Amino acid sequence: MPELVGKLVLTAQQIAKQEGFSEQGYRTLFNCNADGGQEVFHIHLHLLGGRRMSWPPG
């Protein structure tokens, strides 16, 4: 699993660069299992960019 997560993060970096927001910054997010909002458990990554992110998120 750690190797898969590493590949996903590297791919997210490549996509952020292709989409033109790697320099400004971006957020990556994994949602996992029931408390992460999943009904069908699987691994996936959200890549959020192109605007300023606030904290707390939302």
PQR file with spaces between the fields and no chain letter, atoms N, CA, C, O and H, PARSE charges and radii, in Angstrom:
ATOM       1  N    MET     1       0.806   -1.201    0.000 -0.4000 1.5000
ATOM       2  CA   MET     1       0.000    0.000    0.000 -0.0000 2.0000
ATOM       3  C    MET     1       0.853    1.271    0.000  0.5500 1.7000
ATOM       4  O    MET     1       0.521    2.207   -0.727 -0.5500 1.4000
ATOM       5  N    PRO     2       1.947    1.351    0.788 -0.5600 1.5000
ATOM       6  CA   PRO     2       2.752    2.577    0.756  0.2800 2.0000
ATOM       7  C    PRO     2       3.288    2.909   -0.635  0.5500 1.7000
ATOM       8  O    PRO     2       3.382    4.082   -0.999 -0.5500 1.4000
ATOM       9  N    GLU     3       3.640    1.889   -1.411 -0.4000 1.5000
ATOM      10  CA   GLU     3       4.133    2.137   -2.767 -0.0000 2.0000
ATOM      11  C    GLU     3       3.039    2.744   -3.632  0.5500 1.7000
ATOM      12  O    GLU     3       3.305    3.643   -4.429 -0.5500 1.4000
ATOM      13  H    GLU     3       3.564    0.937   -1.115  0.4000 1.0000
ATOM      14  N    LEU     4       1.812    2.260   -3.483 -0.4000 1.5000
ATOM      15  CA   LEU     4       0.688    2.792   -4.253 -0.0000 2.0000
ATOM      16  C    LEU     4       0.421    4.245   -3.883  0.5500 1.7000
ATOM      17  O    LEU     4       0.208    5.082   -4.761 -0.5500 1.4000
ATOM      18  H    LEU     4       1.595    1.529   -2.836  0.4000 1.0000
ATOM      19  N    VAL     5       0.431    4.546   -2.599 -0.4000 1.5000
ATOM      20  CA   VAL     5       0.211    5.926   -2.147 -0.0000 2.0000
ATOM      21  C    VAL     5       1.305    6.835   -2.711  0.5500 1.7000
ATOM      22  O    VAL     5       1.019    7.946   -3.158 -0.5500 1.4000
ATOM      23  H    VAL     5       0.604    3.866   -1.886  0.4000 1.0000
ATOM      24  N    GLY     6       2.536    6.374   -2.693 -0.4000 1.5000
ATOM      25  CA   GLY     6       3.637    7.153   -3.259 -0.0000 2.0000
ATOM      26  C    GLY     6       3.433    7.438   -4.731  0.5500 1.7000
ATOM      27  O    GLY     6       3.687    8.553   -5.188 -0.5500 1.4000
ATOM      28  H    GLY     6       2.768    5.471   -2.330  0.4000 1.0000
ATOM      29  N    LYS     7       2.978    6.445   -5.482 -0.4000 1.5000
ATOM      30  CA   LYS     7       2.716    6.640   -6.910 -0.0000 2.0000
ATOM      31  C    LYS     7       1.573    7.629   -7.132  0.5500 1.7000
ATOM      32  O    LYS     7       1.623    8.447   -8.051 -0.5500 1.4000
ATOM      33  H    LYS     7       2.772    5.540   -5.111  0.4000 1.0000
ATOM      34  N    LEU     8       0.550    7.552   -6.292 -0.4000 1.5000
ATOM      35  CA   LEU     8      -0.563    8.497   -6.417 -0.0000 2.0000
ATOM      36  C    LEU     8      -0.103    9.931   -6.153  0.5500 1.7000
ATOM      37  O    LEU     8      -0.502   10.851   -6.867 -0.5500 1.4000
ATOM      38  H    LEU     8       0.510    6.888   -5.545  0.4000 1.0000
ATOM      39  N    VAL     9       0.725   10.122   -5.142 -0.4000 1.5000
ATOM      40  CA   VAL     9       1.218   11.465   -4.819 -0.0000 2.0000
ATOM      41  C    VAL     9       2.102   11.998   -5.947  0.5500 1.7000
ATOM      42  O    VAL     9       1.988   13.167   -6.316 -0.5500 1.4000
ATOM      43  H    VAL     9       1.049    9.374   -4.562  0.4000 1.0000
ATOM      44  N    LEU    10       2.969   11.168   -6.491 -0.4000 1.5000
ATOM      45  CA   LEU    10       3.803   11.595   -7.615 -0.0000 2.0000
ATOM      46  C    LEU    10       2.954   11.947   -8.831  0.5500 1.7000
ATOM      47  O    LEU    10       3.244   12.917   -9.531 -0.5500 1.4000
ATOM      48  H    LEU    10       3.062   10.218   -6.191  0.4000 1.0000
ATOM      49  N    THR    11       1.921   11.174   -9.081 -0.4000 1.5000
ATOM      50  CA   THR    11       1.019   11.468  -10.191 -0.0000 2.0000
ATOM      51  C    THR    11       0.279   12.775   -9.950  0.5500 1.7000
ATOM      52  O    THR    11       0.082   13.555  -10.882 -0.5500 1.4000
ATOM      53  H    THR    11       1.686   10.386   -8.512  0.4000 1.0000
ATOM      54  N    ALA    12      -0.135   13.024   -8.706 -0.4000 1.5000
ATOM      55  CA   ALA    12      -0.795   14.294   -8.374 -0.0000 2.0000
ATOM      56  C    ALA    12       0.144   15.463   -8.645  0.5500 1.7000
ATOM      57  O    ALA    12      -0.292   16.493   -9.161 -0.5500 1.4000
ATOM      58  H    ALA    12       0.025   12.391   -7.949  0.4000 1.0000
ATOM      59  N    GLN    13       1.422   15.325   -8.309 -0.4000 1.5000
ATOM      60  CA   GLN    13       2.395   16.383   -8.587 -0.0000 2.0000
ATOM      61  C    GLN    13       2.490   16.660  -10.082  0.5500 1.7000
ATOM      62  O    GLN    13       2.541   17.817  -10.500 -0.5500 1.4000
ATOM      63  H    GLN    13       1.776   14.489   -7.890  0.4000 1.0000
ATOM      64  N    GLN    14       2.512   15.611  -10.880 -0.4000 1.5000
ATOM      65  CA   GLN    14       2.589   15.766  -12.333 -0.0000 2.0000
ATOM      66  C    GLN    14       1.348   16.466  -12.876  0.5500 1.7000
ATOM      67  O    GLN    14       1.451   17.349  -13.727 -0.5500 1.4000
ATOM      68  H    GLN    14       2.470   14.671  -10.541  0.4000 1.0000
ATOM      69  N    ILE    15       0.186   16.075  -12.388 -0.4000 1.5000
ATOM      70  CA   ILE    15      -1.063   16.688  -12.847 -0.0000 2.0000
ATOM      71  C    ILE    15      -1.108   18.161  -12.446  0.5500 1.7000
ATOM      72  O    ILE    15      -1.508   19.007  -13.245 -0.5500 1.4000
ATOM      73  H    ILE    15       0.102   15.357  -11.697  0.4000 1.0000
ATOM      74  N    ALA    16      -0.701   18.473  -11.215 -0.4000 1.5000
ATOM      75  CA   ALA    16      -0.683   19.872  -10.765 -0.0000 2.0000
ATOM      76  C    ALA    16       0.215   20.711  -11.670  0.5500 1.7000
ATOM      77  O    ALA    16      -0.119   21.850  -11.996 -0.5500 1.4000
ATOM      78  H    ALA    16      -0.376   17.785  -10.565  0.4000 1.0000
ATOM      79  N    LYS    17       1.334   20.159  -12.069 -0.4000 1.5000
ATOM      80  CA   LYS    17       2.237   20.876  -12.974 -0.0000 2.0000
ATOM      81  C    LYS    17       1.590   21.066  -14.340  0.5500 1.7000
ATOM      82  O    LYS    17       1.645   22.158  -14.906 -0.5500 1.4000
ATOM      83  H    LYS    17       1.606   19.233  -11.804  0.4000 1.0000
ATOM      84  N    GLN    18       0.976   20.010  -14.875 -0.4000 1.5000
ATOM      85  CA   GLN    18       0.306   20.087  -16.179 -0.0000 2.0000
ATOM      86  C    GLN    18      -0.822   21.110  -16.169  0.5500 1.7000
ATOM      87  O    GLN    18      -1.039   21.814  -17.155 -0.5500 1.4000
ATOM      88  H    GLN    18       0.931   19.123  -14.415  0.4000 1.0000
ATOM      89  N    GLU    19      -1.537   21.187  -15.054 -0.4000 1.5000
ATOM      90  CA   GLU    19      -2.688   22.090  -14.952 -0.0000 2.0000
ATOM      91  C    GLU    19      -2.287   23.519  -14.578  0.5500 1.7000
ATOM      92  O    GLU    19      -3.124   24.422  -14.583 -0.5500 1.4000
ATOM      93  H    GLU    19      -1.361   20.615  -14.253  0.4000 1.0000
ATOM      94  N    GLY    20      -1.011   23.722  -14.257 -0.4000 1.5000
ATOM      95  CA   GLY    20      -0.496   25.062  -14.030 -0.0000 2.0000
ATOM      96  C    GLY    20      -0.669   25.615  -12.629  0.5500 1.7000
ATOM      97  O    GLY    20      -0.586   26.829  -12.444 -0.5500 1.4000
ATOM      98  H    GLY    20      -0.331   22.988  -14.253  0.4000 1.0000
ATOM      99  N    PHE    21      -0.906   24.774  -11.642 -0.4000 1.5000
ATOM     100  CA   PHE    21      -1.026   25.304  -10.286 -0.0000 2.0000
ATOM     101  C    PHE    21      -0.019   24.705   -9.300  0.5500 1.7000
ATOM     102  O    PHE    21      -0.195   24.834   -8.089 -0.5500 1.4000
ATOM     103  H    PHE    21      -0.974   23.788  -11.792  0.4000 1.0000
ATOM     104  N    SER    22       1.016   24.063   -9.795 -0.4000 1.5000
ATOM     105  CA   SER    22       1.997   23.489   -8.870 -0.0000 2.0000
ATOM     106  C    SER    22       2.818   24.566   -8.165  0.5500 1.7000
ATOM     107  O    SER    22       3.177   24.392   -7.001 -0.5500 1.4000
ATOM     108  H    SER    22       1.159   23.958  -10.779  0.4000 1.0000
ATOM     109  N    GLU    23       3.123   25.665   -8.835 -0.4000 1.5000
ATOM     110  CA   GLU    23       3.926   26.730   -8.220 -0.0000 2.0000
ATOM     111  C    GLU    23       3.158   27.459   -7.125  0.5500 1.7000
ATOM     112  O    GLU    23       3.728   27.788   -6.085 -0.5500 1.4000
ATOM     113  H    GLU    23       2.832   25.807   -9.782  0.4000 1.0000
ATOM     114  N    GLN    24       1.861   27.718   -7.347 -0.4000 1.5000
ATOM     115  CA   GLN    24       1.051   28.434   -6.359 -0.0000 2.0000
ATOM     116  C    GLN    24       0.714   27.550   -5.169  0.5500 1.7000
ATOM     117  O    GLN    24       0.530   28.039   -4.055 -0.5500 1.4000
ATOM     118  H    GLN    24       1.397   27.452   -8.192  0.4000 1.0000
ATOM     119  N    GLY    25       0.635   26.254   -5.407 -0.4000 1.5000
ATOM     120  CA   GLY    25       0.320   25.300   -4.349 -0.0000 2.0000
ATOM     121  C    GLY    25      -1.002   24.597   -4.590  0.5500 1.7000
ATOM     122  O    GLY    25      -1.834   25.045   -5.378 -0.5500 1.4000
ATOM     123  H    GLY    25       0.785   25.856   -6.312  0.4000 1.0000
ATOM     124  N    TYR    26      -1.170   23.508   -3.908 -0.4000 1.5000
ATOM     125  CA   TYR    26      -2.368   22.682   -4.046 -0.0000 2.0000
ATOM     126  C    TYR    26      -2.511   21.822   -2.806  0.5500 1.7000
ATOM     127  O    TYR    26      -1.607   21.749   -1.974 -0.5500 1.4000
ATOM     128  H    TYR    26      -0.493   23.144   -3.268  0.4000 1.0000
ATOM     129  N    ARG    27      -3.652   21.176   -2.695 -0.4000 1.5000
ATOM     130  CA   ARG    27      -3.939   20.305   -1.551 -0.0000 2.0000
ATOM     131  C    ARG    27      -4.254   18.916   -2.084  0.5500 1.7000
ATOM     132  O    ARG    27      -4.964   18.770   -3.079 -0.5500 1.4000
ATOM     133  H    ARG    27      -4.387   21.235   -3.371  0.4000 1.0000
ATOM     134  N    THR    28      -3.722   17.893   -1.413 -0.4000 1.5000
ATOM     135  CA   THR    28      -4.096   16.513   -1.707 -0.0000 2.0000
ATOM     136  C    THR    28      -4.855   15.970   -0.507  0.5500 1.7000
ATOM     137  O    THR    28      -4.575   16.322    0.639 -0.5500 1.4000
ATOM     138  H    THR    28      -3.145   18.011   -0.604  0.4000 1.0000
ATOM     139  N    LEU    29      -5.812   15.113   -0.793 -0.4000 1.5000
ATOM     140  CA   LEU    29      -6.679   14.611    0.269 -0.0000 2.0000
ATOM     141  C    LEU    29      -7.078   13.181   -0.044  0.5500 1.7000
ATOM     142  O    LEU    29      -7.501   12.877   -1.159 -0.5500 1.4000
ATOM     143  H    LEU    29      -6.040   14.828   -1.724  0.4000 1.0000
ATOM     144  N    PHE    30      -6.942   12.307    0.940 -0.4000 1.5000
ATOM     145  CA   PHE    30      -7.433   10.939    0.839 -0.0000 2.0000
ATOM     146  C    PHE    30      -8.640   10.793    1.756  0.5500 1.7000
ATOM     147  O    PHE    30      -8.579   11.190    2.920 -0.5500 1.4000
ATOM     148  H    PHE    30      -6.598   12.554    1.846  0.4000 1.0000
ATOM     149  N    ASN    31      -9.726   10.236    1.257 -0.4000 1.5000
ATOM     150  CA   ASN    31     -10.866    9.841    2.084 -0.0000 2.0000
ATOM     151  C    ASN    31     -10.855    8.321    2.159  0.5500 1.7000
ATOM     152  O    ASN    31     -10.766    7.648    1.133 -0.5500 1.4000
ATOM     153  H    ASN    31      -9.776    9.914    0.312  0.4000 1.0000
ATOM     154  N    CYS    32     -10.946    7.779    3.369 -0.4000 1.5000
ATOM     155  CA   CYS    32     -10.847    6.333    3.547 -0.0000 2.0000
ATOM     156  C    CYS    32     -11.946    5.815    4.469  0.5500 1.7000
ATOM     157  O    CYS    32     -12.189    6.363    5.544 -0.5500 1.4000
ATOM     158  H    CYS    32     -11.018    8.326    4.203  0.4000 1.0000
ATOM     159  N    ASN    33     -12.593    4.763    4.030 -0.4000 1.5000
ATOM     160  CA   ASN    33     -13.548    3.989    4.828 -0.0000 2.0000
ATOM     161  C    ASN    33     -14.768    4.805    5.266  0.5500 1.7000
ATOM     162  O    ASN    33     -14.986    5.913    4.777 -0.5500 1.4000
ATOM     163  H    ASN    33     -12.395    4.318    3.157  0.4000 1.0000
ATOM     164  N    ALA    34     -15.544    4.264    6.166 -0.4000 1.5000
ATOM     165  CA   ALA    34     -16.861    4.830    6.502 -0.0000 2.0000
ATOM     166  C    ALA    34     -16.780    6.252    7.051  0.5500 1.7000
ATOM     167  O    ALA    34     -17.534    7.121    6.614 -0.5500 1.4000
ATOM     168  H    ALA    34     -15.367    3.363    6.563  0.4000 1.0000
ATOM     169  N    ASP    35     -15.885    6.502    7.993 -0.4000 1.5000
ATOM     170  CA   ASP    35     -15.790    7.848    8.561 -0.0000 2.0000
ATOM     171  C    ASP    35     -15.222    8.856    7.568  0.5500 1.7000
ATOM     172  O    ASP    35     -15.316   10.064    7.785 -0.5500 1.4000
ATOM     173  H    ASP    35     -15.272    5.796    8.348  0.4000 1.0000
ATOM     174  N    GLY    36     -14.647    8.373    6.502 -0.4000 1.5000
ATOM     175  CA   GLY    36     -14.174    9.238    5.421 -0.0000 2.0000
ATOM     176  C    GLY    36     -15.238    9.469    4.364  0.5500 1.7000
ATOM     177  O    GLY    36     -14.979   10.106    3.343 -0.5500 1.4000
ATOM     178  H    GLY    36     -14.571    7.392    6.326  0.4000 1.0000
ATOM     179  N    GLY    37     -16.443    8.949    4.608 -0.4000 1.5000
ATOM     180  CA   GLY    37     -17.563    9.174    3.698 -0.0000 2.0000
ATOM     181  C    GLY    37     -17.725    8.127    2.610  0.5500 1.7000
ATOM     182  O    GLY    37     -18.491    8.336    1.670 -0.5500 1.4000
ATOM     183  H    GLY    37     -16.653    8.431    5.437  0.4000 1.0000
ATOM     184  N    GLN    38     -17.026    7.012    2.713 -0.4000 1.5000
ATOM     185  CA   GLN    38     -17.121    5.979    1.686 -0.0000 2.0000
ATOM     186  C    GLN    38     -18.147    4.915    2.052  0.5500 1.7000
ATOM     187  O    GLN    38     -18.264    4.510    3.208 -0.5500 1.4000
ATOM     188  H    GLN    38     -16.403    6.843    3.477  0.4000 1.0000
ATOM     189  N    GLU    39     -18.878    4.477    1.051 -0.4000 1.5000
ATOM     190  CA   GLU    39     -19.760    3.317    1.196 -0.0000 2.0000
ATOM     191  C    GLU    39     -19.112    2.087    0.589  0.5500 1.7000
ATOM     192  O    GLU    39     -19.300    0.971    1.075 -0.5500 1.4000
ATOM     193  H    GLU    39     -18.783    4.806    0.111  0.4000 1.0000
ATOM     194  N    VAL    40     -18.344    2.296   -0.480 -0.4000 1.5000
ATOM     195  CA   VAL    40     -17.552    1.232   -1.089 -0.0000 2.0000
ATOM     196  C    VAL    40     -16.096    1.589   -0.812  0.5500 1.7000
ATOM     197  O    VAL    40     -15.578    2.559   -1.365 -0.5500 1.4000
ATOM     198  H    VAL    40     -18.191    3.202   -0.874  0.4000 1.0000
ATOM     199  N    PHE    41     -15.439    0.814    0.036 -0.4000 1.5000
ATOM     200  CA   PHE    41     -14.093    1.154    0.482 -0.0000 2.0000
ATOM     201  C    PHE    41     -13.089    0.956   -0.650  0.5500 1.7000
ATOM     202  O    PHE    41     -13.019   -0.112   -1.258 -0.5500 1.4000
ATOM     203  H    PHE    41     -15.860    0.026    0.485  0.4000 1.0000
ATOM     204  N    HIS    42     -12.319    1.998   -0.918 -0.4000 1.5000
ATOM     205  CA   HIS    42     -11.311    1.985   -1.967 -0.0000 2.0000
ATOM     206  C    HIS    42     -10.351    3.138   -1.703  0.5500 1.7000
ATOM     207  O    HIS    42     -10.624    3.999   -0.867 -0.5500 1.4000
ATOM     208  H    HIS    42     -12.376    2.866   -0.424  0.4000 1.0000
ATOM     209  N    ILE    43      -9.238    3.153   -2.410 -0.4000 1.5000
ATOM     210  CA   ILE    43      -8.287    4.250   -2.259 -0.0000 2.0000
ATOM     211  C    ILE    43      -8.456    5.210   -3.429  0.5500 1.7000
ATOM     212  O    ILE    43      -8.522    4.797   -4.586 -0.5500 1.4000
ATOM     213  H    ILE    43      -9.016    2.454   -3.089  0.4000 1.0000
ATOM     214  N    HIS    44      -8.523    6.462   -3.115 -0.4000 1.5000
ATOM     215  CA   HIS    44      -8.512    7.497   -4.144 -0.0000 2.0000
ATOM     216  C    HIS    44      -7.982    8.788   -3.550  0.5500 1.7000
ATOM     217  O    HIS    44      -7.982    8.980   -2.335 -0.5500 1.4000
ATOM     218  H    HIS    44      -8.469    6.798   -2.175  0.4000 1.0000
ATOM     219  N    LEU    45      -7.537    9.658   -4.421 -0.4000 1.5000
ATOM     220  CA   LEU    45      -6.914   10.900   -3.997 -0.0000 2.0000
ATOM     221  C    LEU    45      -7.645   12.063   -4.646  0.5500 1.7000
ATOM     222  O    LEU    45      -7.972   12.022   -5.832 -0.5500 1.4000
ATOM     223  H    LEU    45      -7.536    9.502   -5.408  0.4000 1.0000
ATOM     224  N    HIS    46      -7.896   13.096   -3.862 -0.4000 1.5000
ATOM     225  CA   HIS    46      -8.445   14.346   -4.387 -0.0000 2.0000
ATOM     226  C    HIS    46      -7.283   15.318   -4.552  0.5500 1.7000
ATOM     227  O    HIS    46      -6.447   15.452   -3.659 -0.5500 1.4000
ATOM     228  H    HIS    46      -7.630   13.129   -2.899  0.4000 1.0000
ATOM     229  N    LEU    47      -7.232   15.985   -5.682 -0.4000 1.5000
ATOM     230  CA   LEU    47      -6.228   17.008   -5.953 -0.0000 2.0000
ATOM     231  C    LEU    47      -6.968   18.322   -6.130  0.5500 1.7000
ATOM     232  O    LEU    47      -7.728   18.492   -7.083 -0.5500 1.4000
ATOM     233  H    LEU    47      -7.911   15.876   -6.408  0.4000 1.0000
ATOM     234  N    LEU    48      -6.744   19.254   -5.205 -0.4000 1.5000
ATOM     235  CA   LEU    48      -7.450   20.533   -5.205 -0.0000 2.0000
ATOM     236  C    LEU    48      -6.451   21.644   -5.469  0.5500 1.7000
ATOM     237  O    LEU    48      -5.443   21.760   -4.773 -0.5500 1.4000
ATOM     238  H    LEU    48      -6.127   19.116   -4.430  0.4000 1.0000
ATOM     239  N    GLY    49      -6.730   22.452   -6.466 -0.4000 1.5000
ATOM     240  CA   GLY    49      -5.828   23.553   -6.778 -0.0000 2.0000
ATOM     241  C    GLY    49      -6.528   24.598   -7.618  0.5500 1.7000
ATOM     242  O    GLY    49      -7.699   24.456   -7.970 -0.5500 1.4000
ATOM     243  H    GLY    49      -7.549   22.357   -7.031  0.4000 1.0000
ATOM     244  N    GLY    50      -5.795   25.647   -7.933 -0.4000 1.5000
ATOM     245  CA   GLY    50      -6.340   26.701   -8.765 -0.0000 2.0000
ATOM     246  C    GLY    50      -7.008   27.818   -7.988  0.5500 1.7000
ATOM     247  O    GLY    50      -7.529   28.762   -8.582 -0.5500 1.4000
ATOM     248  H    GLY    50      -4.844   25.763   -7.646  0.4000 1.0000
ATOM     249  N    ARG    51      -6.997   27.721   -6.670 -0.4000 1.5000
ATOM     250  CA   ARG    51      -7.524   28.794   -5.824 -0.0000 2.0000
ATOM     251  C    ARG    51      -6.866   28.679   -4.459  0.5500 1.7000
ATOM     252  O    ARG    51      -6.308   27.637   -4.114 -0.5500 1.4000
ATOM     253  H    ARG    51      -6.573   26.954   -6.189  0.4000 1.0000
ATOM     254  N    ARG    52      -6.932   29.741   -3.696 -0.4000 1.5000
ATOM     255  CA   ARG    52      -6.350   29.742   -2.349 -0.0000 2.0000
ATOM     256  C    ARG    52      -7.203   28.876   -1.427  0.5500 1.7000
ATOM     257  O    ARG    52      -8.427   29.001   -1.398 -0.5500 1.4000
ATOM     258  H    ARG    52      -7.385   30.587   -3.977  0.4000 1.0000
ATOM     259  N    MET    53      -6.550   28.008   -0.683 -0.4000 1.5000
ATOM     260  CA   MET    53      -7.237   27.129    0.256 -0.0000 2.0000
ATOM     261  C    MET    53      -7.281   27.795    1.626  0.5500 1.7000
ATOM     262  O    MET    53      -6.320   28.443    2.041 -0.5500 1.4000
ATOM     263  H    MET    53      -5.556   27.906   -0.706  0.4000 1.0000
ATOM     264  N    SER    54      -8.378   27.635    2.311 -0.4000 1.5000
ATOM     265  CA   SER    54      -8.511   28.217    3.645 -0.0000 2.0000
ATOM     266  C    SER    54      -8.462   27.117    4.699  0.5500 1.7000
ATOM     267  O    SER    54      -8.523   25.930    4.380 -0.5500 1.4000
ATOM     268  H    SER    54      -9.158   27.108    1.975  0.4000 1.0000
ATOM     269  N    TRP    55      -8.352   27.526    5.948 -0.4000 1.5000
ATOM     270  CA   TRP    55      -8.391   26.573    7.056 -0.0000 2.0000
ATOM     271  C    TRP    55      -9.302   27.121    8.124  0.5500 1.7000
ATOM     272  O    TRP    55      -9.159   28.292    8.474 -0.5500 1.4000
ATOM     273  H    TRP    55      -8.303   28.491    6.208  0.4000 1.0000
ATOM     274  N    PRO    56     -10.214   26.371    8.656 -0.5600 1.5000
ATOM     275  CA   PRO    56     -10.447   24.970    8.325  0.2800 2.0000
ATOM     276  C    PRO    56     -11.006   24.825    6.914  0.5500 1.7000
ATOM     277  O    PRO    56     -11.615   25.749    6.375 -0.5500 1.4000
ATOM     278  N    PRO    57     -10.790   23.647    6.322 -0.5600 1.5000
ATOM     279  CA   PRO    57     -11.237   23.440    4.944  0.2800 2.0000
ATOM     280  C    PRO    57     -12.747   23.523    4.827  0.5500 1.7000
ATOM     281  O    PRO    57     -13.482   23.274    5.783 -0.5500 1.4000
ATOM     282  N    GLY    58     -13.180   23.875    3.648 -0.4000 1.5000
ATOM     283  CA   GLY    58     -14.621   23.927    3.413 -0.0000 2.0000
ATOM     284  C    GLY    58     -15.011   25.048    2.519  0.5500 1.7000
ATOM     285  O    GLY    58     -16.194   25.221    2.227 -0.5500 1.4000
ATOM     286  H    GLY    58     -12.583   24.078    2.872  0.4000 1.0000
